Amino acid sequence: MASTTDAAAKSQDVEKVNAGPLTSSQGTTSVADVVVQKIAGLATREIHGVHALGGGAARAFSALRERIPGATASAGQGVSVEVGEKQAAVDLQIVVEYGVSIADVARSIRRNVISAVEGMTGLEVVEVNINVGDLHLPSDDEEDASGDSGRVQ
């Protein structure tokens, strides 16, 4: 009987060791969804050609928030994630700059997000889905810089 329980205990230890970098015989580490969301958002913003993250309403809300003293933009805006015990999946909604290759930007985003999330959390990233929701035109910056574009001055 003792040999059976010893074998079962060793089997459980082996399972814990093989369970991934977040689980060991000394305990487990869990990573919150918001942590993966922020890592993915920051990794996406590092890529040349990404103008912004999020849909129109999220970007408008963020613009209002930036005008409040002391407020900061959300690092997770435009990012949704599913996090399991060993794996994570990331969905991104982005706005790209006019003139860049969307395929190249998407490839760079995937590479950077997977590298950042896996490197910082130990989770395996199984997919990074990217939705390009808008295209930023250079003329959009000129209109913002000129202030009110009303007819009456």
N, CA, C and O of each residue as an XYZ file, in Angstrom:
612
protein
N       0.815     -1.190      0.000
C       0.000      0.000      0.000
C       0.855      1.247      0.000
O       0.541      2.208     -0.703
N       1.933      1.255      0.776
C       2.771      2.438      0.871
C       3.394      2.762     -0.485
O       3.525      3.931     -0.846
N       3.781      1.722     -1.241
C       4.402      1.969     -2.540
C       3.392      2.582     -3.520
O       3.766      3.371     -4.388
N       2.120      2.217     -3.378
C       1.080      2.773     -4.246
C       0.876      4.248     -3.959
O       0.772      5.044     -4.892
N       0.817      4.635     -2.682
C       0.618      6.052     -2.345
C       1.857      6.874     -2.685
O       1.734      8.031     -3.086
N       3.064      6.290     -2.529
C       4.292      6.999     -2.916
C       4.307      7.246     -4.417
O       4.681      8.328     -4.869
N       3.906      6.253     -5.181
C       3.874      6.399     -6.636
C       2.845      7.452     -7.042
O       3.088      8.237     -7.959
N       1.706      7.471     -6.368
C       0.670      8.465     -6.672
C       1.158      9.867     -6.333
O       0.898     10.810     -7.080
N       1.859     10.012     -5.217
C       2.387     11.316     -4.820
C       3.436     11.795     -5.820
O       3.446     12.967     -6.194
N       4.322     10.891     -6.256
C       5.328     11.258     -7.244
C       4.672     11.631     -8.565
O       5.120     12.555     -9.244
N       3.618     10.920     -8.929
C       2.888     11.207    -10.157
C       2.289     12.612    -10.113
O       2.325     13.333    -11.110
N       1.737     13.002     -8.959
C       1.156     14.337     -8.814
C       2.238     15.404     -8.895
O       2.012     16.462     -9.483
N       3.415     15.149     -8.314
C       4.517     16.101     -8.394
C       4.974     16.284     -9.837
O       5.255     17.404    -10.263
N       5.049     15.184    -10.593
C       5.456     15.261    -11.990
C       4.426     16.059    -12.781
O       4.794     16.880    -13.621
N       3.141     15.830    -12.523
C       2.095     16.582    -13.214
C       2.224     18.069    -12.917
O       2.072     18.886    -13.825
N       2.498     18.438    -11.683
C       2.638     19.849    -11.324
C       3.854     20.466    -12.004
O       3.799     21.609    -12.456
N       4.945     19.721    -12.079
C       6.153     20.238    -12.712
C       5.918     20.427    -14.203
O       6.394     21.407    -14.775
N       5.192     19.510    -14.850
C       4.932     19.589    -16.277
C       3.754     20.497    -16.613
O       3.423     20.658    -17.788
N       3.120     21.087    -15.617
C       1.929     21.891    -15.849
C       2.254     23.245    -16.457
O       1.342     23.939    -16.907
N       3.510     23.644    -16.485
C       3.879     24.927    -17.068
C       4.654     25.758    -16.080
O       4.799     25.382    -14.917
N       5.162     26.907    -16.547
C       6.010     27.730    -15.698
C       5.268     28.413    -14.543
O       5.907     28.917    -13.620
N       3.941     28.437    -14.579
C       3.185     29.105    -13.526
C       2.762     28.164    -12.405
O       2.166     28.595    -11.417
N       3.071     26.879    -12.559
C       2.686     25.897    -11.552
C       3.911     25.075    -11.181
O       4.644     24.599    -12.047
N       4.115     24.919     -9.892
C       5.221     24.074     -9.430
C       4.749     23.307     -8.205
O       3.607     23.446     -7.767
N       5.636     22.510     -7.670
C       5.285     21.751     -6.470
C       5.165     22.675     -5.257
O       4.644     22.272     -4.217
N       5.648     23.917     -5.390
C       5.591     24.865     -4.278
C       4.395     25.805     -4.351
O       4.188     26.612     -3.445
N       3.603     25.711     -5.422
C       2.412     26.553     -5.528
C       2.132     26.953     -6.965
O       2.837     26.554     -7.892
N       1.085     27.753     -7.126
C       0.695     28.198     -8.462
C       0.675     29.725     -8.518
O       0.510     30.404     -7.505
N       0.847     30.230     -9.713
C       0.763     31.668     -9.961
C      -0.335     31.884    -10.981
O      -0.348     31.245    -12.034
N      -1.254     32.784    -10.673
C      -2.297     33.107    -11.644
C      -2.085     34.532    -12.130
O      -1.662     35.404    -11.371
N      -2.383     34.756    -13.395
C      -2.217     36.062    -14.016
C      -3.604     36.582    -14.385
O      -4.349     35.924    -15.111
N      -3.945     37.766    -13.879
C      -5.262     38.358    -14.133
C      -5.382     38.779    -15.596
O      -4.390     39.106    -16.248
N      -6.613     38.765    -16.096
C      -6.890     39.180    -17.467
C      -6.365     40.583    -17.737
O      -5.806     40.844    -18.802
N      -6.542     41.491    -16.775
C      -6.152     42.888    -16.978
C      -4.637     43.022    -17.159
O      -4.183     43.940    -17.842
N      -3.859     42.137    -16.567
C      -2.408     42.173    -16.726
C      -2.043     41.830    -18.170
O      -1.258     42.538    -18.800
N      -2.606     40.758    -18.685
C      -2.351     40.357    -20.071
C      -2.872     41.433    -21.029
O      -2.244     41.719    -22.048
N      -4.015     42.023    -20.698
C      -4.600     43.076    -21.532
C      -3.654     44.277    -21.644
O      -3.448     44.803    -22.738
N      -3.089     44.702    -20.538
C      -2.179     45.849    -20.549
C      -0.880     45.527    -21.285
O      -0.380     46.354    -22.048
N      -0.336     44.344    -21.064
C       0.896     43.947    -21.765
C       0.659     43.955    -23.275
O       1.468     44.487    -24.035
N      -0.455     43.362    -23.701
C      -0.763     43.304    -25.136
C      -0.992     44.694    -25.714
O      -0.562     44.976    -26.833
N      -1.664     45.566    -24.965
C      -1.910     46.924    -25.438
C      -0.626     47.711    -25.602
O      -0.436     48.390    -26.611
N       0.254     47.627    -24.622
C       1.526     48.348    -24.702
C       2.416     47.783    -25.812
O       3.086     48.543    -26.511
N       2.429     46.474    -25.977
C       3.222     45.847    -27.036
C       2.706     46.248    -28.411
O       3.491     46.411    -29.345
N       1.401     46.407    -28.540
C       0.814     46.823    -29.818
C       1.178     48.261    -30.142
O       1.507     48.575    -31.286
N       1.125     49.130    -29.154
C       1.438     50.550    -29.381
C       2.902     50.775    -29.778
O       3.227     51.814    -30.354
N       3.782     49.825    -29.482
C       5.203     49.950    -29.838
C       5.446     49.806    -31.337
O       6.515     50.176    -31.823
N       4.477     49.277    -32.076
C       4.670     48.959    -33.485
C       4.440     50.186    -34.363
O       3.426     50.872    -34.230
N       5.397     50.459    -35.269
C       5.265     51.555    -36.223
C       4.086     51.273    -37.149
O       3.961     50.173    -37.689
N       3.241     52.249    -37.327
C       2.072     52.104    -38.193
C       0.775     51.991    -37.417
O      -0.301     52.143    -37.996
N       0.851     51.727    -36.110
C      -0.345     51.682    -35.264
C      -0.587     53.101    -34.752
O       0.233     53.659    -34.023
N      -1.722     53.673    -35.143
C      -2.042     55.027    -34.696
C      -2.739     55.007    -33.339
O      -2.425     55.814    -32.464
N      -3.681     54.088    -33.168
C      -4.450     54.022    -31.917
C      -5.058     52.642    -31.771
O      -5.070     51.843    -32.708
N      -5.563     52.380    -30.577
C      -6.303     51.148    -30.316
C      -7.718     51.507    -29.911
O      -7.954     52.550    -29.301
N      -8.661     50.639    -30.254
C     -10.042     50.819    -29.841
C     -10.921     51.289    -30.976
O     -10.449     51.744    -32.018
N     -12.232     51.164    -30.739
C     -13.221     51.645    -31.692
C     -13.449     53.133    -31.514
O     -12.827     53.771    -30.665
N     -14.333     53.674    -32.310
C     -14.598     55.105    -32.277
C     -15.055     55.610    -30.925
O     -14.564     56.637    -30.455
N     -15.982     54.914    -30.289
C     -16.507     55.358    -28.986
C     -15.420     55.293    -27.912
O     -15.320     56.193    -27.079
N     -14.617     54.246    -27.926
C     -13.546     54.111    -26.926
C     -12.507     55.206    -27.111
O     -11.997     55.752    -26.132
N     -12.190     55.531    -28.364
C     -11.200     56.589    -28.614
C     -11.753     57.953    -28.215
O     -11.011     58.792    -27.704
N     -13.050     58.187    -28.442
C     -13.658     59.462    -28.050
C     -13.653     59.603    -26.530
O     -13.353     60.678    -26.010
N     -13.980     58.541    -25.823
C     -13.968     58.567    -24.359
C     -12.555     58.808    -23.845
O     -12.359     59.545    -22.879
N     -11.567     58.185    -24.493
C     -10.179     58.363    -24.097
C      -9.729     59.807    -24.314
O      -8.973     60.347    -23.505
N     -10.185     60.434    -25.397
C      -9.827     61.831    -25.666
C     -10.389     62.743    -24.582
O      -9.734     63.704    -24.180
N     -11.588     62.450    -24.111
C     -12.165     63.233    -23.013
C     -11.384     63.022    -21.723
O     -11.124     63.968    -20.979
N     -11.017     61.784    -21.469
C     -10.284     61.453    -20.247
C      -8.923     62.142    -20.216
O      -8.465     62.557    -19.151
N      -8.267     62.269    -21.380
C      -6.950     62.901    -21.442
C      -7.005     64.379    -21.069
O      -5.994     64.945    -20.652
N      -8.155     65.006    -21.211
C      -8.299     66.427    -20.888
C      -8.467     66.669    -19.395
O      -8.371     67.805    -18.932
N      -8.716     65.613    -18.646
C      -8.874     65.734    -17.196
C      -7.489     65.702    -16.566
O      -6.735     64.757    -16.797
N      -7.137     66.715    -15.774
C      -5.808     66.724    -15.142
C      -5.589     65.483    -14.275
O      -6.430     65.119    -13.454
N      -4.450     64.854    -14.479
C      -4.100     63.681    -13.688
C      -4.611     62.369    -14.257
O      -4.202     61.301    -13.801
N      -5.494     62.428    -15.243
C      -6.034     61.200    -15.831
C      -5.070     60.677    -16.882
O      -4.365     61.454    -17.526
N      -5.038     59.369    -17.055
C      -4.173     58.770    -18.056
C      -5.001     57.888    -18.975
O      -6.072     57.410    -18.602
N      -4.491     57.681    -20.174
C      -5.171     56.802    -21.124
C      -5.047     55.361    -20.642
O      -4.064     54.996    -19.997
N      -6.034     54.559    -20.953
C      -6.038     53.165    -20.543
C      -5.101     52.353    -21.430
O      -5.200     52.404    -22.656
N      -4.198     51.607    -20.814
C      -3.261     50.769    -21.566
C      -3.978     49.601    -22.224
O      -3.461     49.023    -23.180
N      -5.152     49.244    -21.734
C      -5.879     48.106    -22.271
C      -6.962     48.470    -23.255
O      -7.724     47.599    -23.674
N      -7.059     49.743    -23.642
C      -8.105     50.164    -24.573
C      -7.931     49.445    -25.909
O      -6.825     49.375    -26.445
N      -9.029     48.914    -26.441
C      -8.989     48.228    -27.720
C      -8.464     46.813    -27.644
O      -8.219     46.186    -28.675
N      -8.287     46.296    -26.431
C      -7.730     44.957    -26.240
C      -8.696     44.132    -25.398
O      -9.140     44.572    -24.338
N      -9.013     42.950    -25.871
C      -9.763     42.014    -25.031
C      -8.989     40.699    -25.029
O      -8.380     40.313    -26.027
N      -9.028     40.029    -23.893
C      -8.248     38.807    -23.729
C      -9.071     37.720    -23.051
O     -10.043     37.991    -22.347
N      -8.656     36.501    -23.284
C      -9.145     35.343    -22.534
C      -7.911     34.671    -21.958
O      -6.986     34.314    -22.688
N      -7.906     34.504    -20.653
C      -6.737     33.930    -19.989
C      -7.142     32.661    -19.256
O      -8.073     32.656    -18.451
N      -6.425     31.588    -19.553
C      -6.633     30.325    -18.853
C      -5.476     30.071    -17.907
O      -4.720     30.987    -17.583
N      -5.336     28.836    -17.466
C      -4.252     28.490    -16.550
C      -2.904     28.461    -17.261
O      -1.882     28.795    -16.662
N      -2.894     28.061    -18.543
C      -1.633     27.916    -19.274
C      -1.589     28.737    -20.556
O      -0.512     28.958    -21.110
N      -2.744     29.191    -21.034
C      -2.814     29.830    -22.343
C      -3.586     31.137    -22.294
O      -4.372     31.386    -21.380
N      -3.340     31.972    -23.309
C      -4.072     33.227    -23.446
C      -4.366     33.467    -24.918
O      -3.608     33.054    -25.796
N      -5.488     34.146    -25.172
C      -5.862     34.569    -26.518
C      -6.122     36.064    -26.463
O      -6.691     36.563    -25.492
N      -5.706     36.784    -27.504
C      -5.795     38.235    -27.521
C      -6.561     38.689    -28.754
O      -6.317     38.199    -29.857
N      -7.486     39.626    -28.570
C      -8.201     40.275    -29.664
C      -7.889     41.763    -29.606
O      -8.019     42.387    -28.553
N      -7.476     42.334    -30.738
C      -7.106     43.742    -30.808
C      -7.955     44.471    -31.828
O      -8.256     43.933    -32.894
N      -8.342     45.690    -31.505
C      -9.010     46.563    -32.460
C      -8.103     47.779    -32.626
O      -7.857     48.511    -31.668
N      -7.603     47.992    -33.859
C      -6.607     49.032    -34.067
C      -7.010     50.011    -35.174
O      -7.892     49.743    -35.990
N      -6.325     51.153    -35.163
C      -6.382     52.137    -36.235
C      -4.967     52.226    -36.783
O      -4.022     52.451    -36.026
N      -4.809     52.050    -38.099
C      -3.480     52.102    -38.704
C      -3.269     53.429    -39.417
O      -4.221     54.102    -39.812
N      -2.000     53.787    -39.571
C      -1.619     54.987    -40.304
C      -1.791     54.732    -41.803
O      -1.539     53.629    -42.289
N      -2.222     55.766    -42.523
C      -2.330     55.662    -43.972
C      -0.943     55.455    -44.570
O       0.013     56.116    -44.164
N      -0.826     54.538    -45.535
C       0.420     54.334    -46.252
C       1.219     53.135    -45.793
O       2.135     52.712    -46.497
N       0.904     52.570    -44.635
C       1.649     51.398    -44.170
C       0.986     50.125    -44.686
O      -0.209     50.107    -44.980
N       1.765     49.083    -44.788
C       1.235     47.789    -45.186
C       0.516     47.174    -43.986
O       1.135     46.877    -42.964
N      -0.773     46.989    -44.122
C      -1.560     46.435    -43.017
C      -1.093     45.021    -42.680
O      -1.041     44.646    -41.509
N      -0.756     44.243    -43.696
C      -0.276     42.874    -43.456
C       1.026     42.890    -42.660
O       1.196     42.086    -41.743
N       1.952     43.802    -43.000
C       3.215     43.895    -42.268
C       2.997     44.364    -40.834
O       3.625     43.855    -39.906
N       2.099     45.342    -40.655
C       1.791     45.836    -39.306
C       1.190     44.709    -38.467
O       1.575     44.519    -37.314
N       0.255     43.968    -39.040
C      -0.379     42.864    -38.310
C       0.636     41.795    -37.927
O       0.597     41.264    -36.817
N       1.541     41.482    -38.841
C       2.583     40.480    -38.559
C       3.495     40.959    -37.419
O       3.845     40.186    -36.528
N       3.868     42.231    -37.460
C       4.730     42.794    -36.404
C       4.006     42.829    -35.068
O       4.606     42.544    -34.032
N       2.722     43.174    -35.078
C       1.936     43.195    -33.840
C       1.893     41.800    -33.227
O       2.157     41.626    -32.037
N       1.557     40.812    -34.048
C       1.476     39.436    -33.526
C       2.798     39.015    -32.898
O       2.822     38.473    -31.793
N       3.887     39.264    -33.598
C       5.202     38.863    -33.099
C       5.499     39.558    -31.772
O       5.965     38.918    -30.830
N       5.236     40.855    -31.691
C       5.555     41.621    -30.489
C       4.657     41.253    -29.311
O       5.130     41.129    -28.181
N       3.358     41.076    -29.575
C       2.415     40.720    -28.502
C       2.733     39.334    -27.953
O       2.774     39.138    -26.739
N       2.956     38.383    -28.838
C       3.265     37.021    -28.386
C       4.556     37.025    -27.565
O       4.614     36.411    -26.499
N       5.569     37.700    -28.047
C       6.850     37.761    -27.335
C       6.691     38.411    -25.961
O       7.214     37.902    -24.970
N       5.970     39.532    -25.901
C       5.806     40.250    -24.633
C       4.981     39.452    -23.627
O       5.379     39.315    -22.470
N       3.845     38.931    -24.057
C       2.959     38.204    -23.131
C       3.627     36.920    -22.650
O       3.630     36.632    -21.453
N       4.192     36.147    -23.577
C       4.831     34.895    -23.168
C       6.056     35.154    -22.296
O       6.305     34.427    -21.334
N       6.815     36.186    -22.634
C       8.020     36.488    -21.861
C       7.719     36.987    -20.459
O       8.432     36.650    -19.513
N       6.670     37.784    -20.315
C       6.367     38.367    -19.004
C       5.496     37.479    -18.132
O       5.595     37.528    -16.906
N       4.640     36.665    -18.750
C       3.683     35.894    -17.942
C       3.953     34.402    -17.911
O       3.529     33.726    -16.973
N       4.646     33.866    -18.908
C       4.831     32.423    -18.987
C       3.647     31.715    -19.611
O       3.664     30.491    -19.746
N       2.611     32.461    -19.996
C       1.451     31.870    -20.655
C       1.754     31.662    -22.135
O       2.474     32.456    -22.741
N       1.212     30.605    -22.715
C       1.328     30.379    -24.146
C       0.234     31.187    -24.844
O      -0.943     31.033    -24.515
N       0.594     32.032    -25.788
C      -0.396     32.798    -26.548
C      -0.809     31.945    -27.739
O      -0.001     31.654    -28.620
N      -2.081     31.547    -27.753
C      -2.556     30.644    -28.800
C      -3.039     31.406    -30.035
O      -3.011     30.859    -31.138
N      -3.479     32.650    -29.873
C      -3.883     33.440    -31.034
C      -3.906     34.920    -30.700
O      -4.165     35.328    -29.568
N      -3.625     35.711    -31.733
C      -3.748     37.165    -31.647
C      -4.576     37.584    -32.851
O      -4.081     37.600    -33.978
N      -5.839     37.924    -32.612
C      -6.737     38.353    -33.676
C      -6.728     39.873    -33.751
O      -6.834     40.558    -32.734
N      -6.600     40.393    -34.974
C      -6.484     41.838    -35.163
C      -7.601     42.311    -36.080
O      -7.785     41.789    -37.179
N      -8.345     43.313    -35.608
C      -9.390     43.938    -36.409
C      -8.960     45.370    -36.694
O      -8.856     46.182    -35.774
N      -8.710     45.688    -37.971
C      -8.366     47.051    -38.354
C      -9.686     47.773    -38.588
O     -10.365     47.551    -39.591
N     -10.038     48.653    -37.632
C     -11.342     49.313    -37.660
C     -11.349     50.666    -38.335
O     -12.415     51.190    -38.656
N     -10.164     51.249    -38.560
C     -10.122     52.574    -39.164
C      -8.729     52.834    -39.710
O      -7.769     52.131    -39.394
N      -8.650     53.871    -40.543
C      -7.405     54.294    -41.146
C      -7.194     55.760    -40.794
O      -8.065     56.594    -41.045
N      -6.040     56.076    -40.214
C      -5.750     57.458    -39.832
C      -5.095     58.171    -41.010
O      -4.073     57.723    -41.530
N      -5.695     59.289    -41.426
C      -5.170     60.081    -42.524
C      -4.353     61.245    -41.985
O      -4.693     61.795    -40.938
N      -3.281     61.637    -42.677
C      -2.488     62.786    -42.215
C      -3.325     64.057    -42.070
O      -3.034     64.885    -41.207
N      -4.351     64.225    -42.891
C      -5.198     65.418    -42.813
C      -5.994     65.466    -41.508
O      -6.436     66.538    -41.096
N      -6.180     64.318    -40.856
C      -6.893     64.295    -39.571
C      -6.124     65.079    -38.518
O      -6.737     65.741    -37.680
N      -4.789     65.018    -38.540
C      -3.960     65.756    -37.592
C      -4.040     67.252    -37.842
O      -4.070     68.039    -36.896
N      -4.075     67.651    -39.107
C      -4.141     69.070    -39.453
C      -5.438     69.698    -38.947
O      -5.432     70.827    -38.458
N      -6.559     68.961    -39.066
C      -7.844     69.470    -38.582
C      -7.844     69.605    -37.071
O      -8.400     70.563    -36.533
N      -7.216     68.639    -36.368
C      -7.149     68.699    -34.912
C      -6.286     69.870    -34.456
O      -6.604     70.519    -33.460
N      -5.203     70.146    -35.169
C      -4.277     71.207    -34.779
C      -4.869     72.602    -35.004
O      -4.516     73.549    -34.301
N      -5.765     72.726    -35.982
C      -6.314     74.056    -36.278
C      -7.407     74.463    -35.298
O      -7.895     75.592    -35.354
N      -7.790     73.581    -34.423
C      -8.824     73.913    -33.430
C     -10.219     73.759    -34.019
O     -10.483     72.812    -34.761
N     -11.120     74.699    -33.687
C     -12.480     74.651    -34.196
C     -12.478     74.877    -35.694
O     -11.841     75.810    -36.181
N     -13.166     74.054    -36.410
C     -13.261     74.223    -37.849
C     -14.634     74.753    -38.227
O     -15.121     74.502    -39.330
N     -15.259     75.486    -37.311
C     -16.573     76.051    -37.562
C     -16.519     77.120    -38.635
O     -15.448     77.639    -38.950
N     -17.681     77.450    -39.200
C     -17.730     78.436    -40.274
C     -17.523     79.843    -39.744
O     -16.943     80.686    -40.428
N     -17.988     80.099    -38.548
C     -17.922     81.454    -38.017
C     -16.683     81.576    -37.127
O     -16.483     80.769    -36.219
N     -15.862     82.578    -37.392
C     -14.631     82.796    -36.631
C     -14.806     83.938    -35.656
O     -13.875     84.273    -34.924
